[in-house]
Amino acid sequence: MLERLKQASVLGLPVHLSEDYVGWLQGRIESGLRTHVVTLNSEMAMMAEKSQDLANIIHEAELVIPDGAGVIFYLRLHAARQQRCPGIELAANLLERLNQGEIQSPIIFYGGKPGISDRAAQFWRDKCPNLTILPYHGYLSPTEEQQFYQLLQDKQPRLILVGLGVPRQENWILQHRSLCPQSTWIGVGGSFDIWSGTKERAPAWFCDNNLEWLYRLYQEPWRWRRMLVLPQFALRTLATVTKPSVN
């Protein structure tokens, strides 16, 4: 029987608490239990306040991890102890763990511009030769999409990483997860860009000091408008005073 994870609340959204998300996910993959993983950060939390559809998806996800520093700040302010778990690290650690196991089904990389998921897949094939990774970019034609959906039904991959950006990837998973009822689906945002070498992840100092968002803004200055939600989230956090329920 898999452990039931404790749960806290961040602006009304669920966040699951664990010291070993990877081990918990591996157990579900080996047991053939369908799992949708949402990597929650401040931007997504604020987005969910304006989109009931996104909020519903987050509430229905089997696992919501604290991806952003703002989410961790909120949890700590409300006395919930939890280490930050960036989605890119969760996915990477899970791939490495599966490489040591006996899962024979392929792993799907879906999303990104043409060529990006292919290079990301090759990066992981070199690191984890026991894995079979099938990459597909996010600009498939209608005919290619139907062929892709048929492949999902035929192969029934146990792990599907979706890099379409928020909230598109969450909506896509909700719409298509019935194709593979025993799969684990993870929205990985721009992870394929990092693994393919197209972009660089922030240096360790930025990550360790919860400033990865600042390095990303340096790389992609056009994101400044989206970053305006960060101080809004911080103000909302400071305005809350009640302790979240932990089940």
N, C-alpha and C positions, 0 to 999 in steps of 0.2 A: 504494500500500500504506500503510495507516494505521500510524502509529508504535505499537509495543507499549509500554505505559506501565510504568515501573518500579513495583515493589510492595514495601511494607514491611508489618510486622505489629504490631498493637496488641492486646495480650492475646489473641493467637492469631487475630485477625481481620484480613483483608487491608485495606490502604489503598493506593490508587494515588497515585503522585507525578507531578505535572505542573506546568509553569508556564502552561499554557493548556488548562484543561479544556474551556472553551467551544469553542475551535477543534477540539479532538479530537472533541467531541460533534457539532459541525456536520459534520465529515467523515463520521461514521458515519450521520447523518441523510441527508445527500446520497447516500450509498452504499446506503441502504436496509438497514442492518445493525441488527438488534434489539439494544437496549441497556437494561438495567435499572440505574438510578443510585440508589445508597444514600447518604444523607448521614449519616455516622457521627459521633455525639457520645458523651460519657461515659455518659450515661443509656442509650443504645441498646447500648453495649458491655457494660455490666453486665447489661442485660436479656437479652442474648444468652447470657450465662453460665448463665442459668436456663432458657433456651428453646433447645433444640437446633434446633427448626424455624426460629427467627429466625436463629440462627447459620448454618444451611445456606443460607438465602436470601442472607445477606451474602456468604458464600463463593462463591455462584454468580453474584452480580451482576457485570456486565461493567465497572462503574465504581463504586468506593467512594471518596468524597471526605471529607476531614477537616473536618467541619462545626463541631465544638466545640473550644474552647480547651484542654480536657483532652487531646484527641487530639493536638493540636499539641505540648503539653507532653511527652507520652509520646514522640512522634517525635523531638523535640529532645534529650531525655534519652538517646535511643538513636542519636544522631548522624545522623538522617534529616532533611534540610533540606526544609521544605515550608511554604508560606504557608497560613493557614486559608482555607477556601472555604465560607462559609455557603451552605446550599442555596437560600435566597431570592435571594441575589446570583447564584448560578450560573444559576438559572432566569430571572432578569430579564435578565442579560447574553445568555443564549441567545435569548430572545425578541427582543431588540434586534438581535442578529446576523441572525436569520432574517428580520426585517422588511426587511433590506437585500438579501436573497437572492431566489431564484426558486422557493422551495418553495410549491406551490399548494395542498397539502392542508390541511384545517383543523387547528387545535390544540384539544385538549380540556382543559377545566378541570373536574375532577371532585372533589367533596367539599365539606365545610362545611355550615352550616345553610342552609335555603332563603333565597335572595336574596344570600347572600355571594358565591358564585362568579359570579353575574350582575354584581354591582358590580365585582368584581375583573376580569372580562372587559372591562367597559366602560372601566375605567381603562387597560387595555392597548390597547384599540381606539383610544382617544384618543391614546395615545403612539405607537402603531405601526399606522397605518392600512392597511398592506399585509397585515396578518395577519387571518385569519378564525378567530375564537375561538368555540367552542361550549361554553357552561357548563352543568353539571349538578350539582345539590346532592347531598349524601350521604344523603338520606333518601327515596330513590325507593321507590315501591310495587313489589311484585313485577312488576306489568304494566309499569310504567315502566322497571324494570331490564331486562326482556327487550327493550323497545324501544331502550333505550340500547345494549345489547350488539349488537343488530342494526345499529344505526347505526355502531358501531365496525367491524363487519365490512364494511359497505357503503362507508364513507368511507375506511377505512384511513389514519387520521391519522398523520403522521410523529412528532408529539410529543404526549404525554399526561401532564399534570401531575395528581398525585393527592394531595389534601389530606385524609386520613382519620386522621392521627396514627399514631404508632408503637405497636405493630407492625401495626396493622390495614391501613395502606396497603401495607406490604411484602407481607403475605399476599394482599391483593387483587390486587396486580400479578402475583404468582406464579400465582394462579389464573386470571387472564384474559389474560395477555400472548399466549397462543396465538391470540387473536382477531385480533391485528395483528402478524404476525411480522416486520414491517419497521419497527416503531415504537420510539421512545425513550420510556421510562417513568421519571418522576422522582417520588419521594415528597417532597412539599414541605411537609408538616406544616401549620403555621398561616399559611402565606404568603398564602392568600386573605383571611384576616382583615386582614392588613396592607394588601394592595392595595385591599381594599374600603373601607378607612378605618374599619373596626370597631374595630381596635386599632392602637396606635402601636408602631413598632419602637423599640428603645432608641436614645437619642441617640448621636451619633458617638463621644463620649468613652467611653461604656460599651463600644461595639463595639471601639474601638481598643485598649482596655485589657483585653479579654477578660472583661468583666463584664456581657455581655448577659444572662446567666442571672440576675443579681441584679435587673436591671430587670424581667425577666419575672416573677420572684418577687414583686416589688412590685406588678405589674399583676394577678397571679393568685396571691394568698397561699395559696390552697387547694393549690397544687402543692408545699408545703413537704415533705410526706412523700416525694414523688418526688425532690426535690432532695437527700435524704439519701444518695443513691448517689454524689453528687459527691465527698465526702470519702473514701468507700470506694474510688472509682476512683483518687483521688490517692494513697492508701496503697498500693494495688496497684501503681501506677506506680512509686513510690519503692522498692518492694520488688524490682522487676525490675532486673537488672544486665546481662543479655546484650543484645548488639546485634542488632536485627532483621535478618533477611536481606533484601537488596535485589537483586532480579533484574534 
